[in-house]
Amino acid sequence: MKIAIPVDEKTLESNVCPSFGRTPNFLIYDTETKESVFIDNSAAASTGGAGIKAAQTIVDNKANALLTPRCGQNAADVIKAADIKMFKTTFASVKDNIAAFIDGKLPLLDEIHAGFHGRAGN
């Protein structure tokens, strides 16, 4: 299974980025092969629609699940339409969240916010 995580840095030692749409990078992690691929988030510099563009990046990279602390409504709609499950990160570190996900200990992300439309940096 491929999982996507917004990360601050291109390393498994990184922390999860609190902003999905404006994260600098995404980690695509394969739970079966343990392969890690880091992708630049081109949406981070967008003046608008960053969440939707970031969500499309997750879809294009064929992720089966998204681990994130929060997600806006427009991005969530794109993720849900692609049948990608969203889970709420509960730890700061990427490694700890991956381990919790594999152990079935991360809750589903069911609190979707309205988005930060036009308010970059959130």
Biopython code that builds the backbone (N, CA, C, O; Angstrom):
import numpy as np
from Bio.PDB.StructureBuilder import StructureBuilder

atoms = [
    (1, "MET", "N", (0.842, -1.181, 0.000)),
    (1, "MET", "CA", (0.000, 0.000, 0.000)),
    (1, "MET", "C", (0.886, 1.243, 0.000)),
    (1, "MET", "O", (1.895, 1.305, 0.703)),
    (2, "LYS", "N", (0.491, 2.223, -0.796)),
    (2, "LYS", "CA", (1.229, 3.488, -0.837)),
    (2, "LYS", "C", (0.522, 4.521, 0.026)),
    (2, "LYS", "O", (-0.679, 4.756, -0.106)),
    (3, "ILE", "N", (1.307, 5.135, 0.919)),
    (3, "ILE", "CA", (0.757, 6.200, 1.744)),
    (3, "ILE", "C", (1.482, 7.510, 1.438)),
    (3, "ILE", "O", (2.680, 7.519, 1.152)),
    (4, "ALA", "N", (0.747, 8.596, 1.501)),
    (4, "ALA", "CA", (1.305, 9.932, 1.252)),
    (4, "ALA", "C", (1.269, 10.711, 2.556)),
    (4, "ALA", "O", (0.308, 10.635, 3.322)),
    (5, "ILE", "N", (2.350, 11.471, 2.793)),
    (5, "ILE", "CA", (2.453, 12.266, 4.016)),
    (5, "ILE", "C", (3.081, 13.617, 3.663)),
    (5, "ILE", "O", (4.118, 13.647, 3.000)),
    (6, "PRO", "N", (2.478, 14.741, 4.088)),
    (6, "PRO", "CA", (3.128, 16.042, 3.896)),
    (6, "PRO", "C", (4.305, 16.157, 4.871)),
    (6, "PRO", "O", (4.135, 15.972, 6.076)),
    (7, "VAL", "N", (5.496, 16.463, 4.349)),
    (7, "VAL", "CA", (6.698, 16.505, 5.194)),
    (7, "VAL", "C", (7.438, 17.826, 5.034)),
    (7, "VAL", "O", (7.413, 18.456, 3.976)),
    (8, "ASP", "N", (8.100, 18.225, 6.122)),
    (8, "ASP", "CA", (8.886, 19.458, 6.104)),
    (8, "ASP", "C", (10.188, 19.282, 5.325)),
    (8, "ASP", "O", (10.627, 20.197, 4.628)),
    (9, "GLU", "N", (10.803, 18.104, 5.445)),
    (9, "GLU", "CA", (12.095, 17.847, 4.803)),
    (9, "GLU", "C", (12.072, 16.490, 4.117)),
    (9, "GLU", "O", (11.248, 15.635, 4.438)),
    (10, "LYS", "N", (12.977, 16.302, 3.176)),
    (10, "LYS", "CA", (13.041, 15.058, 2.408)),
    (10, "LYS", "C", (13.854, 13.992, 3.150)),
    (10, "LYS", "O", (14.911, 13.559, 2.690)),
    (11, "THR", "N", (13.329, 13.582, 4.312)),
    (11, "THR", "CA", (13.960, 12.547, 5.109)),
    (11, "THR", "C", (12.902, 11.876, 5.983)),
    (11, "THR", "O", (11.926, 12.511, 6.381)),
    (12, "LEU", "N", (13.097, 10.603, 6.277)),
    (12, "LEU", "CA", (12.164, 9.899, 7.154)),
    (12, "LEU", "C", (12.242, 10.424, 8.590)),
    (12, "LEU", "O", (11.350, 10.165, 9.398)),
    (13, "GLU", "N", (13.304, 11.155, 8.902)),
    (13, "GLU", "CA", (13.449, 11.741, 10.233)),
    (13, "GLU", "C", (12.696, 13.075, 10.343)),
    (13, "GLU", "O", (12.663, 13.682, 11.413)),
    (14, "SER", "N", (12.108, 13.518, 9.267)),
    (14, "SER", "CA", (11.381, 14.789, 9.233)),
    (14, "SER", "C", (10.140, 14.718, 10.112)),
    (14, "SER", "O", (9.685, 13.643, 10.503)),
    (15, "ASN", "N", (9.612, 15.897, 10.407)),
    (15, "ASN", "CA", (8.302, 15.992, 11.039)),
    (15, "ASN", "C", (7.242, 16.108, 9.960)),
    (15, "ASN", "O", (7.521, 16.537, 8.840)),
    (16, "VAL", "N", (6.032, 15.723, 10.306)),
    (16, "VAL", "CA", (4.889, 15.899, 9.423)),
    (16, "VAL", "C", (4.617, 17.395, 9.334)),
    (16, "VAL", "O", (4.615, 18.089, 10.351)),
    (17, "CYS", "N", (4.390, 17.890, 8.126)),
    (17, "CYS", "CA", (4.077, 19.302, 7.936)),
    (17, "CYS", "C", (2.619, 19.545, 8.339)),
    (17, "CYS", "O", (1.736, 18.795, 7.922)),
    (18, "PRO", "N", (2.356, 20.578, 9.140)),
    (18, "PRO", "CA", (0.981, 20.831, 9.573)),
    (18, "PRO", "C", (0.065, 21.337, 8.457)),
    (18, "PRO", "O", (-1.157, 21.284, 8.595)),
    (19, "SER", "N", (0.635, 21.824, 7.363)),
    (19, "SER", "CA", (-0.165, 22.343, 6.260)),
    (19, "SER", "C", (-0.127, 21.383, 5.078)),
    (19, "SER", "O", (0.925, 21.185, 4.470)),
    (20, "PHE", "N", (-1.263, 20.789, 4.753)),
    (20, "PHE", "CA", (-1.314, 19.848, 3.639)),
    (20, "PHE", "C", (-1.046, 20.540, 2.303)),
    (20, "PHE", "O", (-0.143, 20.138, 1.569)),
    (21, "GLY", "N", (-1.808, 21.559, 1.989)),
    (21, "GLY", "CA", (-1.718, 22.212, 0.679)),
    (21, "GLY", "C", (-0.418, 22.956, 0.441)),
    (21, "GLY", "O", (0.030, 23.085, -0.698)),
    (22, "ARG", "N", (0.186, 23.444, 1.508)),
    (22, "ARG", "CA", (1.396, 24.257, 1.366)),
    (22, "ARG", "C", (2.648, 23.559, 1.894)),
    (22, "ARG", "O", (3.676, 24.199, 2.116)),
    (23, "THR", "N", (2.558, 22.261, 2.090)),
    (23, "THR", "CA", (3.744, 21.512, 2.509)),
    (23, "THR", "C", (4.829, 21.636, 1.443)),
    (23, "THR", "O", (4.510, 21.665, 0.254)),
    (24, "PRO", "N", (6.091, 21.710, 1.832)),
    (24, "PRO", "CA", (7.137, 21.796, 0.807)),
    (24, "PRO", "C", (7.292, 20.504, 0.005)),
    (24, "PRO", "O", (7.649, 20.534, -1.173)),
    (25, "ASN", "N", (7.016, 19.355, 0.663)),
    (25, "ASN", "CA", (7.245, 18.052, 0.029)),
    (25, "ASN", "C", (6.207, 17.038, 0.488)),
    (25, "ASN", "O", (5.574, 17.186, 1.533)),
    (26, "PHE", "N", (6.059, 16.018, -0.320)),
    (26, "PHE", "CA", (5.278, 14.853, 0.079)),
    (26, "PHE", "C", (6.186, 13.637, 0.075)),
    (26, "PHE", "O", (7.060, 13.496, -0.780)),
    (27, "LEU", "N", (5.965, 12.769, 1.040)),
    (27, "LEU", "CA", (6.598, 11.456, 1.046)),
    (27, "LEU", "C", (5.562, 10.464, 0.550)),
    (27, "LEU", "O", (4.439, 10.420, 1.051)),
    (28, "ILE", "N", (5.946, 9.671, -0.434)),
    (28, "ILE", "CA", (5.130, 8.536, -0.845)),
    (28, "ILE", "C", (5.876, 7.301, -0.339)),
    (28, "ILE", "O", (6.976, 6.995, -0.799)),
    (29, "TYR", "N", (5.267, 6.605, 0.606)),
    (29, "TYR", "CA", (5.920, 5.472, 1.259)),
    (29, "TYR", "C", (5.151, 4.201, 0.942)),
    (29, "TYR", "O", (3.936, 4.142, 1.133)),
    (30, "ASP", "N", (5.849, 3.192, 0.461)),
    (30, "ASP", "CA", (5.242, 1.902, 0.142)),
    (30, "ASP", "C", (5.413, 0.983, 1.347)),
    (30, "ASP", "O", (6.535, 0.619, 1.696)),
    (31, "THR", "N", (4.312, 0.610, 1.979)),
    (31, "THR", "CA", (4.387, -0.202, 3.199)),
    (31, "THR", "C", (4.864, -1.626, 2.926)),
    (31, "THR", "O", (5.322, -2.308, 3.843)),
    (32, "GLU", "N", (4.763, -2.079, 1.689)),
    (32, "GLU", "CA", (5.199, -3.441, 1.361)),
    (32, "GLU", "C", (6.687, -3.494, 1.031)),
    (32, "GLU", "O", (7.404, -4.367, 1.519)),
    (33, "THR", "N", (7.151, -2.559, 0.201)),
    (33, "THR", "CA", (8.563, -2.582, -0.212)),
    (33, "THR", "C", (9.434, -1.704, 0.684)),
    (33, "THR", "O", (10.661, -1.776, 0.624)),
    (34, "LYS", "N", (8.794, -0.871, 1.518)),
    (34, "LYS", "CA", (9.469, 0.095, 2.394)),
    (34, "LYS", "C", (10.230, 1.165, 1.597)),
    (34, "LYS", "O", (11.137, 1.811, 2.122)),
    (35, "GLU", "N", (9.851, 1.344, 0.325)),
    (35, "GLU", "CA", (10.474, 2.350, -0.533)),
    (35, "GLU", "C", (9.893, 3.732, -0.220)),
    (35, "GLU", "O", (8.683, 3.888, -0.054)),
    (36, "SER", "N", (10.776, 4.726, -0.145)),
    (36, "SER", "CA", (10.385, 6.116, 0.104)),
    (36, "SER", "C", (10.703, 6.955, -1.122)),
    (36, "SER", "O", (11.816, 6.899, -1.645)),
    (37, "VAL", "N", (9.736, 7.729, -1.581)),
    (37, "VAL", "CA", (9.940, 8.660, -2.682)),
    (37, "VAL", "C", (9.459, 10.026, -2.200)),
    (37, "VAL", "O", (8.339, 10.164, -1.709)),
    (38, "PHE", "N", (10.318, 11.029, -2.347)),
    (38, "PHE", "CA", (9.951, 12.386, -1.947)),
    (38, "PHE", "C", (9.625, 13.191, -3.189)),
    (38, "PHE", "O", (10.344, 13.136, -4.186)),
    (39, "ILE", "N", (8.536, 13.938, -3.119)),
    (39, "ILE", "CA", (8.050, 14.721, -4.247)),
    (39, "ILE", "C", (7.921, 16.176, -3.818)),
    (39, "ILE", "O", (7.364, 16.469, -2.760)),
    (40, "ASP", "N", (8.430, 17.081, -4.633)),
    (40, "ASP", "CA", (8.239, 18.504, -4.378)),
    (40, "ASP", "C", (6.763, 18.837, -4.563)),
    (40, "ASP", "O", (6.124, 18.350, -5.496)),
    (41, "ASN", "N", (6.231, 19.657, -3.686)),
    (41, "ASN", "CA", (4.853, 20.092, -3.813)),
    (41, "ASN", "C", (4.822, 21.401, -4.595)),
    (41, "ASN", "O", (5.034, 22.472, -4.025)),
    (42, "SER", "N", (4.563, 21.322, -5.875)),
    (42, "SER", "CA", (4.537, 22.514, -6.722)),
    (42, "SER", "C", (3.396, 23.447, -6.341)),
    (42, "SER", "O", (3.414, 24.619, -6.715)),
    (43, "ALA", "N", (2.406, 22.954, -5.606)),
    (43, "ALA", "CA", (1.272, 23.778, -5.201)),
    (43, "ALA", "C", (1.626, 24.732, -4.066)),
    (43, "ALA", "O", (0.894, 25.690, -3.816)),
    (44, "ALA", "N", (2.733, 24.485, -3.377)),
    (44, "ALA", "CA", (3.088, 25.284, -2.198)),
    (44, "ALA", "C", (3.185, 26.775, -2.508)),
    (44, "ALA", "O", (2.852, 27.602, -1.659)),
    (45, "ALA", "N", (3.627, 27.122, -3.688)),
    (45, "ALA", "CA", (3.799, 28.530, -4.052)),
    (45, "ALA", "C", (2.580, 29.114, -4.768)),
    (45, "ALA", "O", (2.604, 30.273, -5.182)),
    (46, "SER", "N", (1.536, 28.338, -4.913)),
    (46, "SER", "CA", (0.335, 28.813, -5.617)),
    (46, "SER", "C", (-0.324, 29.955, -4.858)),
    (46, "SER", "O", (-0.326, 29.985, -3.628)),
    (47, "THR", "N", (-0.884, 30.894, -5.614)),
    (47, "THR", "CA", (-1.602, 31.991, -4.976)),
    (47, "THR", "C", (-2.993, 31.552, -4.545)),
    (47, "THR", "O", (-3.596, 32.174, -3.670)),
    (48, "GLY", "N", (-3.499, 30.503, -5.140)),
    (48, "GLY", "CA", (-4.811, 29.973, -4.772)),
    (48, "GLY", "C", (-4.943, 28.536, -5.216)),
    (48, "GLY", "O", (-4.248, 28.096, -6.132)),
    (49, "GLY", "N", (-5.829, 27.806, -4.575)),
    (49, "GLY", "CA", (-6.084, 26.426, -4.955)),
    (49, "GLY", "C", (-4.976, 25.456, -4.601)),
    (49, "GLY", "O", (-4.863, 24.392, -5.210)),
    (50, "ALA", "N", (-4.149, 25.814, -3.613)),
    (50, "ALA", "CA", (-3.016, 24.952, -3.261)),
    (50, "ALA", "C", (-3.474, 23.577, -2.792)),
    (50, "ALA", "O", (-2.866, 22.566, -3.143)),
    (51, "GLY", "N", (-4.535, 23.536, -2.007)),
    (51, "GLY", "CA", (-5.020, 22.252, -1.501)),
    (51, "GLY", "C", (-5.473, 21.320, -2.608)),
    (51, "GLY", "O", (-5.169, 20.127, -2.590)),
    (52, "ILE", "N", (-6.198, 21.866, -3.571)),
    (52, "ILE", "CA", (-6.691, 21.056, -4.696)),
    (52, "ILE", "C", (-5.510, 20.539, -5.522)),
    (52, "ILE", "O", (-5.479, 19.368, -5.901)),
    (53, "LYS", "N", (-4.542, 21.414, -5.799)),
    (53, "LYS", "CA", (-3.371, 21.000, -6.577)),
    (53, "LYS", "C", (-2.555, 19.961, -5.824)),
    (53, "LYS", "O", (-2.080, 18.994, -6.419)),
    (54, "ALA", "N", (-2.389, 20.155, -4.514)),
    (54, "ALA", "CA", (-1.647, 19.189, -3.702)),
    (54, "ALA", "C", (-2.378, 17.843, -3.687)),
    (54, "ALA", "O", (-1.750, 16.789, -3.788)),
    (55, "ALA", "N", (-3.699, 17.884, -3.560)),
    (55, "ALA", "CA", (-4.487, 16.650, -3.568)),
    (55, "ALA", "C", (-4.331, 15.913, -4.895)),
    (55, "ALA", "O", (-4.246, 14.685, -4.922)),
    (56, "GLN", "N", (-4.295, 16.661, -5.988)),
    (56, "GLN", "CA", (-4.130, 16.027, -7.297)),
    (56, "GLN", "C", (-2.761, 15.348, -7.396)),
    (56, "GLN", "O", (-2.627, 14.313, -8.048)),
    (57, "THR", "N", (-1.747, 15.929, -6.750)),
    (57, "THR", "CA", (-0.423, 15.306, -6.718)),
    (57, "THR", "C", (-0.496, 13.941, -6.029)),
    (57, "THR", "O", (0.128, 12.978, -6.475)),
    (58, "ILE", "N", (-1.259, 13.869, -4.945)),
    (58, "ILE", "CA", (-1.428, 12.606, -4.209)),
    (58, "ILE", "C", (-2.130, 11.580, -5.100)),
    (58, "ILE", "O", (-1.726, 10.419, -5.158)),
    (59, "VAL", "N", (-3.172, 12.014, -5.787)),
    (59, "VAL", "CA", (-3.910, 11.130, -6.695)),
    (59, "VAL", "C", (-2.997, 10.645, -7.830)),
    (59, "VAL", "O", (-2.968, 9.457, -8.151)),
    (60, "ASP", "N", (-2.251, 11.584, -8.433)),
    (60, "ASP", "CA", (-1.375, 11.242, -9.561)),
    (60, "ASP", "C", (-0.287, 10.251, -9.176)),
    (60, "ASP", "O", (0.191, 9.492, -10.019)),
    (61, "ASN", "N", (0.109, 10.255, -7.901)),
    (61, "ASN", "CA", (1.142, 9.333, -7.437)),
    (61, "ASN", "C", (0.568, 8.037, -6.879)),
    (61, "ASN", "O", (1.269, 7.250, -6.243)),
    (62, "LYS", "N", (-0.711, 7.835, -7.130)),
    (62, "LYS", "CA", (-1.401, 6.582, -6.840)),
    (62, "LYS", "C", (-1.314, 6.142, -5.381)),
    (62, "LYS", "O", (-1.147, 4.960, -5.081)),
    (63, "ALA", "N", (-1.431, 7.120, -4.478)),
    (63, "ALA", "CA", (-1.462, 6.794, -3.050)),
    (63, "ALA", "C", (-2.790, 6.128, -2.707)),
    (63, "ALA", "O", (-3.823, 6.440, -3.299)),
    (64, "ASN", "N", (-2.752, 5.214, -1.749)),
    (64, "ASN", "CA", (-3.963, 4.545, -1.263)),
    (64, "ASN", "C", (-4.485, 5.198, 0.009)),
    (64, "ASN", "O", (-5.657, 5.064, 0.359)),
    (65, "ALA", "N", (-3.578, 5.920, 0.702)),
    (65, "ALA", "CA", (-3.953, 6.571, 1.960)),
    (65, "ALA", "C", (-3.149, 7.855, 2.110)),
    (65, "ALA", "O", (-2.036, 7.975, 1.599)),
    (66, "LEU", "N", (-3.733, 8.806, 2.818)),
    (66, "LEU", "CA", (-3.079, 10.068, 3.137)),
    (66, "LEU", "C", (-3.031, 10.199, 4.651)),
    (66, "LEU", "O", (-4.055, 10.077, 5.323)),
    (67, "LEU", "N", (-1.833, 10.448, 5.191)),
    (67, "LEU", "CA", (-1.669, 10.707, 6.619)),
    (67, "LEU", "C", (-1.362, 12.185, 6.762)),
    (67, "LEU", "O", (-0.330, 12.649, 6.277)),
    (68, "THR", "N", (-2.234, 12.930, 7.415)),
    (68, "THR", "CA", (-2.071, 14.383, 7.526)),
    (68, "THR", "C", (-2.758, 14.873, 8.795)),
    (68, "THR", "O", (-3.736, 14.275, 9.245)),
    (69, "PRO", "N", (-2.247, 15.968, 9.378)),
    (69, "PRO", "CA", (-2.904, 16.475, 10.580)),
    (69, "PRO", "C", (-4.246, 17.144, 10.292)),
    (69, "PRO", "O", (-5.132, 17.155, 11.147)),
    (70, "ARG", "N", (-4.397, 17.701, 9.090)),
    (70, "ARG", "CA", (-5.643, 18.368, 8.723)),
    (70, "ARG", "C", (-5.726, 18.487, 7.212)),
    (70, "ARG", "O", (-4.739, 18.330, 6.493)),
    (71, "CYS", "N", (-6.951, 18.773, 6.753)),
    (71, "CYS", "CA", (-7.168, 18.880, 5.312)),
    (71, "CYS", "C", (-8.384, 19.769, 5.075)),
    (71, "CYS", "O", (-9.392, 19.660, 5.773)),
    (72, "GLY", "N", (-8.277, 20.648, 4.085)),
    (72, "GLY", "CA", (-9.391, 21.518, 3.735)),
    (72, "GLY", "C", (-10.435, 20.792, 2.900)),
    (72, "GLY", "O", (-10.166, 19.744, 2.313)),
    (73, "GLN", "N", (-11.622, 21.364, 2.859)),
    (73, "GLN", "CA", (-12.756, 20.724, 2.186)),
    (73, "GLN", "C", (-12.508, 20.458, 0.700)),
    (73, "GLN", "O", (-12.796, 19.362, 0.219)),
    (74, "ASN", "N", (-11.981, 21.435, -0.031)),
    (74, "ASN", "CA", (-11.776, 21.246, -1.469)),
    (74, "ASN", "C", (-10.760, 20.140, -1.742)),
    (74, "ASN", "O", (-10.961, 19.315, -2.633)),
    (75, "ALA", "N", (-9.674, 20.124, -0.978)),
    (75, "ALA", "CA", (-8.671, 19.066, -1.134)),
    (75, "ALA", "C", (-9.265, 17.720, -0.743)),
    (75, "ALA", "O", (-9.038, 16.719, -1.424)),
    (76, "ALA", "N", (-10.022, 17.689, 0.349)),
    (76, "ALA", "CA", (-10.643, 16.445, 0.809)),
    (76, "ALA", "C", (-11.585, 15.878, -0.245)),
    (76, "ALA", "O", (-11.659, 14.663, -0.427)),
    (77, "ASP", "N", (-12.306, 16.759, -0.941)),
    (77, "ASP", "CA", (-13.218, 16.299, -2.000)),
    (77, "ASP", "C", (-12.454, 15.573, -3.102)),
    (77, "ASP", "O", (-12.909, 14.545, -3.602)),
    (78, "VAL", "N", (-11.283, 16.111, -3.485)),
    (78, "VAL", "CA", (-10.452, 15.474, -4.522)),
    (78, "VAL", "C", (-9.940, 14.123, -4.028)),
    (78, "VAL", "O", (-9.981, 13.129, -4.754)),
    (79, "ILE", "N", (-9.457, 14.098, -2.786)),
    (79, "ILE", "CA", (-8.916, 12.862, -2.199)),
    (79, "ILE", "C", (-10.008, 11.798, -2.114)),
    (79, "ILE", "O", (-9.793, 10.648, -2.497)),
    (80, "LYS", "N", (-11.175, 12.184, -1.611)),
    (80, "LYS", "CA", (-12.283, 11.228, -1.458)),
    (80, "LYS", "C", (-12.770, 10.719, -2.810)),
    (80, "LYS", "O", (-13.104, 9.541, -2.941)),
    (81, "ALA", "N", (-12.816, 11.590, -3.816)),
    (81, "ALA", "CA", (-13.271, 11.180, -5.146)),
    (81, "ALA", "C", (-12.363, 10.106, -5.743)),
    (81, "ALA", "O", (-12.804, 9.290, -6.552)),
    (82, "ALA", "N", (-11.092, 10.114, -5.336)),
    (82, "ALA", "CA", (-10.132, 9.119, -5.820)),
    (82, "ALA", "C", (-10.122, 7.875, -4.932)),
    (82, "ALA", "O", (-9.301, 6.978, -5.122)),
    (83, "ASP", "N", (-11.033, 7.823, -3.968)),
    (83, "ASP", "CA", (-11.149, 6.689, -3.052)),
    (83, "ASP", "C", (-9.870, 6.472, -2.238)),
    (83, "ASP", "O", (-9.451, 5.340, -1.995)),
    (84, "ILE", "N", (-9.268, 7.576, -1.830)),
    (84, "ILE", "CA", (-8.083, 7.533, -0.970)),
    (84, "ILE", "C", (-8.547, 7.811, 0.456)),
    (84, "ILE", "O", (-9.225, 8.806, 0.709)),
    (85, "LYS", "N", (-8.184, 6.938, 1.380)),
    (85, "LYS", "CA", (-8.565, 7.109, 2.783)),
    (85, "LYS", "C", (-7.645, 8.130, 3.447)),
    (85, "LYS", "O", (-6.448, 8.176, 3.161)),
    (86, "MET", "N", (-8.209, 8.946, 4.331)),
    (86, "MET", "CA", (-7.432, 9.956, 5.050)),
    (86, "MET", "C", (-7.361, 9.584, 6.531)),
    (86, "MET", "O", (-8.366, 9.257, 7.163)),
    (87, "PHE", "N", (-6.145, 9.645, 7.056)),
    (87, "PHE", "CA", (-5.921, 9.336, 8.464)),
    (87, "PHE", "C", (-5.268, 10.527, 9.141)),
    (87, "PHE", "O", (-4.459, 11.229, 8.534)),
    (88, "LYS", "N", (-5.619, 10.752, 10.399)),
    (88, "LYS", "CA", (-5.082, 11.882, 11.172)),
    (88, "LYS", "C", (-3.761, 11.481, 11.820)),
    (88, "LYS", "O", (-3.689, 10.497, 12.556)),
    (89, "THR", "N", (-2.721, 12.256, 11.535)),
    (89, "THR", "CA", (-1.438, 12.004, 12.185)),
    (89, "THR", "C", (-1.567, 12.347, 13.674)),
    (89, "THR", "O", (-2.238, 13.310, 14.047)),
    (90, "THR", "N", (-0.918, 11.548, 14.505)),
    (90, "THR", "CA", (-1.001, 11.759, 15.949)),
    (90, "THR", "C", (0.373, 11.972, 16.577)),
    (90, "THR", "O", (0.475, 12.212, 17.781)),
    (91, "PHE", "N", (1.410, 11.888, 15.783)),
    (91, "PHE", "CA", (2.779, 12.083, 16.248)),
    (91, "PHE", "C", (3.429, 13.180, 15.411)),
    (91, "PHE", "O", (2.949, 13.484, 14.319)),
    (92, "ALA", "N", (4.506, 13.776, 15.902)),
    (92, "ALA", "CA", (5.225, 14.791, 15.133)),
    (92, "ALA", "C", (6.039, 14.156, 14.017)),
    (92, "ALA", "O", (6.086, 14.685, 12.907)),
    (93, "SER", "N", (6.680, 13.025, 14.300)),
    (93, "SER", "CA", (7.622, 12.456, 13.329)),
    (93, "SER", "C", (6.938, 11.584, 12.277)),
    (93, "SER", "O", (5.940, 10.915, 12.544)),
    (94, "VAL", "N", (7.502, 11.616, 11.096)),
    (94, "VAL", "CA", (7.021, 10.796, 9.985)),
    (94, "VAL", "C", (7.111, 9.317, 10.346)),
    (94, "VAL", "O", (6.154, 8.565, 10.158)),
    (95, "LYS", "N", (8.279, 8.899, 10.870)),
    (95, "LYS", "CA", (8.494, 7.480, 11.212)),
    (95, "LYS", "C", (7.445, 6.956, 12.184)),
    (95, "LYS", "O", (6.917, 5.859, 12.001)),
    (96, "ASP", "N", (7.142, 7.741, 13.221)),
    (96, "ASP", "CA", (6.170, 7.295, 14.225)),
    (96, "ASP", "C", (4.770, 7.168, 13.627)),
    (96, "ASP", "O", (4.024, 6.255, 13.983)),
    (97, "ASN", "N", (4.413, 8.072, 12.727)),
    (97, "ASN", "CA", (3.097, 7.993, 12.084)),
    (97, "ASN", "C", (3.006, 6.806, 11.137)),
    (97, "ASN", "O", (1.962, 6.160, 11.055)),
    (98, "ILE", "N", (4.077, 6.514, 10.428)),
    (98, "ILE", "CA", (4.079, 5.336, 9.543)),
    (98, "ILE", "C", (3.893, 4.071, 10.383)),
    (98, "ILE", "O", (3.091, 3.204, 10.035)),
    (99, "ALA", "N", (4.635, 3.968, 11.490)),
    (99, "ALA", "CA", (4.528, 2.784, 12.362)),
    (99, "ALA", "C", (3.111, 2.653, 12.925)),
    (99, "ALA", "O", (2.555, 1.555, 12.960)),
    (100, "ALA", "N", (2.525, 3.774, 13.365)),
    (100, "ALA", "CA", (1.169, 3.750, 13.918)),
    (100, "ALA", "C", (0.158, 3.352, 12.846)),
    (100, "ALA", "O", (-0.790, 2.620, 13.130)),
    (101, "PHE", "N", (0.355, 3.832, 11.610)),
    (101, "PHE", "CA", (-0.544, 3.477, 10.510)),
    (101, "PHE", "C", (-0.479, 1.974, 10.237)),
    (101, "PHE", "O", (-1.508, 1.311, 10.114)),
    (102, "ILE", "N", (0.730, 1.453, 10.145)),
    (102, "ILE", "CA", (0.913, 0.021, 9.863)),
    (102, "ILE", "C", (0.278, -0.826, 10.967)),
    (102, "ILE", "O", (-0.276, -1.892, 10.699)),
    (103, "ASP", "N", (0.363, -0.340, 12.215)),
    (103, "ASP", "CA", (-0.222, -1.060, 13.352)),
    (103, "ASP", "C", (-1.725, -0.829, 13.494)),
    (103, "ASP", "O", (-2.353, -1.368, 14.406)),
    (104, "GLY", "N", (-2.308, -0.020, 12.586)),
    (104, "GLY", "CA", (-3.741, 0.243, 12.633)),
    (104, "GLY", "C", (-4.153, 1.173, 13.765)),
    (104, "GLY", "O", (-5.284, 1.102, 14.247)),
    (105, "LYS", "N", (-3.243, 2.047, 14.194)),
    (105, "LYS", "CA", (-3.507, 2.900, 15.357)),
    (105, "LYS", "C", (-3.788, 4.362, 15.024)),
    (105, "LYS", "O", (-3.981, 5.166, 15.936)),
    (106, "LEU", "N", (-3.816, 4.725, 13.749)),
    (106, "LEU", "CA", (-4.154, 6.113, 13.398)),
    (106, "LEU", "C", (-5.657, 6.206, 13.136)),
    (106, "LEU", "O", (-6.221, 5.356, 12.447)),
    (107, "PRO", "N", (-6.306, 7.238, 13.685)),
    (107, "PRO", "CA", (-7.737, 7.406, 13.433)),
    (107, "PRO", "C", (-7.988, 7.981, 12.034)),
    (107, "PRO", "O", (-7.131, 8.649, 11.455)),
    (108, "LEU", "N", (-9.165, 7.706, 11.518)),
    (108, "LEU", "CA", (-9.568, 8.334, 10.266)),
    (108, "LEU", "C", (-9.680, 9.837, 10.490)),
    (108, "LEU", "O", (-10.103, 10.283, 11.557)),
    (109, "LEU", "N", (-9.300, 10.615, 9.483)),
    (109, "LEU", "CA", (-9.443, 12.070, 9.552)),
    (109, "LEU", "C", (-10.868, 12.389, 9.117)),
    (109, "LEU", "O", (-11.200, 12.313, 7.934)),
    (110, "ASP", "N", (-11.700, 12.745, 10.081)),
    (110, "ASP", "CA", (-13.092, 13.027, 9.740)),
    (110, "ASP", "C", (-13.495, 14.472, 10.006)),
    (110, "ASP", "O", (-14.612, 14.878, 9.685)),
    (111, "GLU", "N", (-12.584, 15.251, 10.594)),
    (111, "GLU", "CA", (-12.859, 16.673, 10.791)),
    (111, "GLU", "C", (-12.179, 17.459, 9.673)),
    (111, "GLU", "O", (-10.976, 17.716, 9.726)),
    (112, "ILE", "N", (-12.947, 17.832, 8.678)),
    (112, "ILE", "CA", (-12.432, 18.561, 7.516)),
    (112, "ILE", "C", (-12.777, 20.034, 7.702)),
    (112, "ILE", "O", (-13.936, 20.379, 7.934)),
    (113, "HIS", "N", (-11.770, 20.903, 7.601)),
    (113, "HIS", "CA", (-12.044, 22.332, 7.780)),
    (113, "HIS", "C", (-12.412, 22.987, 6.446)),
    (113, "HIS", "O", (-12.235, 22.401, 5.378)),
    (114, "ALA", "N", (-12.919, 24.194, 6.534)),
    (114, "ALA", "CA", (-13.395, 24.904, 5.345)),
    (114, "ALA", "C", (-12.274, 25.295, 4.398)),
    (114, "ALA", "O", (-12.523, 25.558, 3.221)),
    (115, "GLY", "N", (-11.041, 25.336, 4.896)),
    (115, "GLY", "CA", (-9.906, 25.748, 4.062)),
    (115, "GLY", "C", (-9.436, 27.131, 4.479)),
    (115, "GLY", "O", (-10.112, 27.833, 5.231)),
    (116, "PHE", "N", (-8.282, 27.505, 3.984)),
    (116, "PHE", "CA", (-7.692, 28.788, 4.361)),
    (116, "PHE", "C", (-7.646, 29.738, 3.177)),
    (116, "PHE", "O", (-6.758, 30.587, 3.097)),
    (117, "HIS", "N", (-8.560, 29.608, 2.288)),
    (117, "HIS", "CA", (-8.635, 30.322, 1.016)),
    (117, "HIS", "C", (-7.993, 31.700, 1.029)),
    (117, "HIS", "O", (-8.507, 32.651, 1.617)),
    (118, "GLY", "N", (-6.848, 31.769, 0.357)),
    (118, "GLY", "CA", (-6.168, 33.044, 0.207)),
    (118, "GLY", "C", (-5.280, 33.433, 1.379)),
    (118, "GLY", "O", (-4.644, 34.486, 1.350)),
    (119, "ARG", "N", (-5.229, 32.609, 2.392)),
    (119, "ARG", "CA", (-4.413, 32.934, 3.565)),
    (119, "ARG", "C", (-3.214, 32.001, 3.595)),
    (119, "ARG", "O", (-3.208, 31.017, 4.335)),
    (120, "ALA", "N", (-2.214, 32.300, 2.806)),
    (120, "ALA", "CA", (-1.020, 31.461, 2.696)),
    (120, "ALA", "C", (-0.337, 31.336, 4.045)),
    (120, "ALA", "O", (-0.444, 32.198, 4.917)),
    (121, "GLY", "N", (0.372, 30.217, 4.176)),
    (121, "GLY", "CA", (1.143, 29.994, 5.388)),
    (121, "GLY", "C", (0.368, 29.272, 6.471)),
    (121, "GLY", "O", (0.916, 29.016, 7.543)),
    (122, "ASN", "N", (-0.879, 28.937, 6.229)),
    (122, "ASN", "CA", (-1.667, 28.214, 7.223)),
    (122, "ASN", "C", (-1.722, 26.755, 6.885)),
    (122, "ASN", "O", (-2.343, 25.977, 7.609)),
]
sb = StructureBuilder()
sb.init_structure("model")
sb.init_model(0)
sb.init_chain("A")
sb.init_seg("    ")
for serial, (resi, resn, name, xyz) in enumerate(atoms, 1):
    if name == "N":
        sb.init_residue(resn, " ", resi, " ")
    sb.init_atom(name, np.array(xyz, "f"), 0.0, 1.0, " ", f" {name:<3s}", serial, name[0])
structure = sb.get_structure()
